[in-house]
Amino acid sequence: MSIEDGRIQKVLADAGIASRRAVERMIEEGRIRVNGLPASPGQRVGIKDRIEVDGRGIRLPRVAEATRVLLYKKQVGEMVTRDDPEGRKTVFRKLPALESGRWIAVGRLDLNTSGLLLLTNDGELARRLTHPSFELQREYAVRVLGEIDAAVIDRLKKGVRLEDGMAHFDEVVPGENEDGEGANQWYRVTIREGRNREVRRLFESQGLQVSRLIRVRYGPIELGRGVKSSGYRDLLPEEMKALRSSVGLEAPARRKPAAHAGAAKPIKRRSPAPRSGPGAGSRREGVSAGARRGRSKQPK
């Protein structure tokens, strides 16, 4: 697909620089210049224009790079940022190089949360995947310290007022009890928002402490098995189709994911033996199947 002249927000989003909304903010902040002058919203640009973002020249490719999405398994202690002033590890340090554009994280996971993180080179796809209007479910395995009764679960599902507005879980499904007495109870929760620390704050509103939090699903994509901590793999064509369809986009042309240094080995197509655990999920021919209502097995 060729890069065509167009509005600067769309051109930079298609090139994987940032989402359209993020580009608009960068323009307002004076961080983007075109041919030596500050950019303006809606300005038309093309491959002949000299574009700079934060003082760094941006080369628009004559042919747009194929859309890619990585499934990354974040571990506790990693930052979802490009540069950390404290020198902590970031999820971007081992990602494969792109011919053009850059990797964009689909939402964030805080320092103490692990599990599924999606990254893409498609700014528009990233925008849709995080936009509240699409209401994509996020599923988490949560280990909670404290007693939870039916009344607490009911409140968490009906809605709790937090400092930034009302919030609730779609589902709260009890899992295994680690000590047999209720002090460390696992739950599966689903939510359709991605506000800062929202899962933790919902439990804290009930006087409970989250001791472990793992994201196991984002929309139709499950963490599954086969990727080591701090490892990644390209989504399979079937997964890509399901993901794009979930936000109203057509599937891109099929492409064979390239192998990269540091990447996890591709998952074999035969189905693995079932197992329990927060990352365990069923797969049908490589397609993530979504949440299983009523699941209760959690990691020991």
C-alpha positions in Angstrom: 0.0 0.0 0.0 1.5 3.3 -1.0 1.8 6.4 1.2 -0.4 9.1 -0.2 -0.6 12.9 0.5 -3.1 13.5 3.2 -3.9 15.2 6.5 -0.8 15.1 8.8 -2.7 13.2 11.6 -3.6 10.4 9.2 -0.2 10.3 7.4 1.8 10.1 10.7 -0.6 7.6 12.2 -0.4 5.4 9.1 3.4 5.6 9.3 3.2 4.3 12.9 4.5 7.5 14.5 1.6 7.8 16.9 -2.2 7.6 17.0 -4.2 10.4 15.3 -5.2 11.8 18.7 -1.6 11.7 19.9 -0.4 13.5 16.8 -3.0 16.2 17.4 -1.7 16.7 20.9 1.9 16.9 19.7 0.9 19.5 17.1 -0.8 21.6 19.8 2.4 21.3 21.9 4.5 22.5 19.0 6.5 19.3 18.8 5.9 18.8 15.1 7.4 20.9 12.3 6.8 20.7 8.5 9.5 22.2 6.2 10.9 24.1 9.1 7.6 25.6 10.3 5.2 24.6 13.1 2.6 22.1 11.9 -1.1 22.8 12.0 -4.0 20.4 12.6 -5.3 19.0 9.3 -2.3 20.2 7.3 -1.7 18.2 4.2 1.7 16.5 3.9 3.4 13.9 1.7 6.7 12.2 1.0 8.3 15.3 -0.4 7.8 17.3 2.8 10.4 17.5 5.5 8.7 16.5 8.8 10.3 16.7 12.3 8.9 15.3 15.5 10.7 16.5 18.7 13.6 17.7 16.5 14.0 14.3 14.9 13.5 14.0 11.1 10.8 11.6 10.0 11.2 9.7 6.7 7.9 8.8 5.2 8.2 5.5 3.3 7.0 5.5 -0.3 5.2 2.2 0.5 3.5 1.7 3.9 4.9 -1.1 6.0 2.5 -4.0 6.5 0.5 -3.7 9.8 2.0 -5.8 12.5 0.9 -6.5 16.1 3.1 -8.1 18.7 1.8 -10.1 21.7 4.3 -9.2 24.4 4.4 -11.0 27.8 5.3 -8.2 30.3 6.9 -9.1 33.6 6.7 -7.2 36.9 9.3 -4.5 37.0 9.2 -3.5 33.3 8.0 0.0 32.3 5.7 0.6 29.3 7.7 3.7 28.2 10.5 4.3 25.7 12.8 6.0 28.2 12.8 5.8 31.9 14.7 8.5 33.9 15.5 5.9 36.6 17.1 3.5 34.1 14.5 0.7 34.7 13.9 -1.9 32.0 11.3 -1.0 29.4 9.2 -3.2 27.1 10.7 -1.4 24.1 14.3 -2.5 24.6 14.1 -5.8 22.8 11.5 -5.2 20.1 12.3 -5.9 16.5 13.4 -3.0 14.3 10.9 -1.6 11.8 11.8 -0.3 8.4 9.7 2.8 9.1 7.5 4.2 11.9 7.7 2.8 15.5 6.0 0.5 17.9 3.0 1.8 19.8 1.9 0.2 23.0 -1.9 -0.5 23.1 -2.7 0.9 26.5 -0.4 0.4 29.5 0.3 -1.9 32.4 1.8 -0.4 35.5 5.1 -1.4 37.0 3.7 -4.2 39.2 1.3 -5.7 36.7 2.4 -8.5 34.3 0.9 -10.3 31.4 -0.5 -9.5 27.9 0.6 -6.3 26.2 -0.2 -5.6 22.6 2.1 -3.4 20.5 1.5 -2.3 16.9 3.1 -0.2 14.1 -0.4 1.0 13.0 -1.4 4.2 14.8 -5.1 4.0 13.8 -5.4 0.5 15.0 -3.8 1.5 18.3 -6.3 4.3 18.6 -9.3 2.1 18.0 -8.1 -0.6 20.4 -7.9 1.9 23.3 -10.9 4.1 22.4 -13.7 3.8 25.0 -16.4 3.7 22.2 -15.3 0.2 21.2 -15.7 -1.2 24.7 -13.1 -4.0 24.3 -13.0 -6.3 27.3 -9.8 -6.7 29.3 -9.5 -9.8 31.4 -7.3 -10.1 34.5 -6.3 -12.8 36.9 -6.2 -11.1 40.3 -4.9 -12.4 43.7 -6.6 -10.5 46.5 -5.6 -10.3 50.1 -8.7 -10.2 52.2 -12.2 -11.6 52.6 -14.7 -11.1 49.8 -18.3 -11.9 50.2 -21.3 -11.8 47.8 -22.1 -8.2 48.8 -18.7 -7.0 47.9 -18.8 -8.8 44.5 -22.3 -7.3 43.9 -21.0 -3.7 44.6 -18.0 -4.3 42.3 -20.3 -5.3 39.5 -23.0 -2.7 40.0 -20.5 0.2 40.2 -18.2 2.0 42.7 -17.5 5.7 42.6 -13.7 6.4 42.3 -12.0 9.7 42.3 -12.3 9.9 38.5 -15.8 8.7 38.2 -17.9 5.5 38.4 -16.3 2.1 37.6 -17.3 -1.5 37.7 -16.4 -5.0 36.6 -18.5 -6.9 34.0 -17.6 -10.2 35.8 -16.0 -11.3 39.0 -15.4 -15.0 39.1 -13.8 -16.7 42.1 -10.9 -19.0 41.6 -8.6 -21.0 43.8 -7.7 -20.3 47.3 -4.0 -20.4 47.9 -4.0 -21.0 51.7 -7.3 -22.8 52.2 -8.7 -20.1 54.4 -9.5 -17.2 52.2 -6.6 -14.8 52.8 -5.2 -15.2 49.3 -8.0 -15.7 46.9 -7.7 -15.6 43.1 -10.4 -14.1 40.9 -11.0 -13.6 37.2 -12.3 -10.1 36.4 -13.3 -8.4 33.2 -13.5 -4.7 32.6 -14.1 -2.5 29.5 -12.0 0.5 30.4 -8.3 1.1 30.8 -8.1 3.9 33.3 -4.9 4.2 35.4 -4.7 1.4 38.0 -8.5 0.9 37.7 -8.6 -2.8 38.7 -6.5 -2.2 41.8 -8.5 0.9 42.8 -11.8 -1.0 42.5 -10.6 -3.6 45.0 -9.0 -1.0 47.2 -12.4 0.8 47.4 -13.6 -2.2 49.3 -10.7 -2.3 51.7 -9.0 -5.1 49.8 -5.4 -5.3 48.6 -4.3 -6.7 45.2 -1.1 -8.7 45.8 -0.8 -9.9 42.2 -2.3 -8.7 38.9 -1.9 -10.4 35.5 -3.7 -9.4 32.3 -4.7 -12.5 30.4 -6.8 -11.2 27.6 -7.3 -8.0 25.5 -10.4 -8.1 23.3 -10.3 -11.4 21.3 -6.5 -12.0 22.0 -5.5 -14.3 24.9 -2.1 -14.5 26.5 -2.1 -18.3 26.2 1.1 -20.3 26.2 4.4 -20.3 24.3 5.8 -16.8 25.1 8.3 -16.4 27.8 8.4 -13.4 30.2 9.8 -10.3 28.3 9.3 -12.3 25.1 7.0 -11.6 22.1 5.6 -13.1 18.9 3.7 -11.7 16.0 -0.1 -12.3 16.0 -1.2 -15.1 13.7 -3.3 -14.1 10.6 -6.4 -15.5 12.3 -5.7 -13.5 15.4 -5.0 -10.3 13.4 -8.3 -10.8 11.6 -10.2 -11.2 14.8 -8.5 -8.2 16.4 -9.1 -5.8 13.5 -12.7 -7.0 13.2 -13.3 -6.2 16.9 -12.7 -2.5 16.1 -14.4 -2.4 12.7 -11.4 -2.8 10.4 -10.9 -5.2 7.6 -8.2 -7.8 7.8 -4.9 -6.9 6.1 -3.3 -9.1 3.5 -1.7 -12.2 4.9 2.0 -12.1 5.7 4.4 -14.5 7.2 5.7 -13.2 10.5 9.5 -12.7 10.4 11.8 -14.2 12.9 13.7 -11.8 15.1 16.5 -12.0 17.6 15.1 -12.2 21.1 11.6 -13.2 19.8 9.8 -16.1 21.2 9.5 -19.1 18.9 6.3 -19.3 17.0 3.6 -21.3 18.7 3.0 -24.7 17.1 -0.4 -25.1 15.5 -1.4 -28.2 17.3 -3.3 -27.6 20.5 -1.4 -27.9 23.7 -2.6 -30.0 26.5 -5.0 -28.2 28.8 -3.5 -26.7 32.0 -4.5 -24.4 34.8 -3.0 -21.0 35.5 -3.7 -17.3 34.9 -2.2 -17.5 31.4 -3.9 -20.7 30.3 -6.5 -20.3 27.6 -8.0 -22.4 24.9 -7.1 -21.9 21.2 -8.8 -23.0 18.0 -6.3 -23.2 15.2 -4.4 -20.3 16.6 -7.3 -18.0 17.1 -7.9 -16.6 20.6 -11.3 -17.7 21.8 -12.1 -15.0 24.4 -13.2 -15.4 27.9 -14.7 -18.6 29.2 -17.6 -17.6 31.3 -17.5 -19.3 34.7 -13.8 -20.3 34.5 -12.4 -20.6 37.9 -8.9 -22.2 37.8 -6.1 -19.8 38.8 -2.4 -20.3 39.4 -1.2 -21.9 42.5 
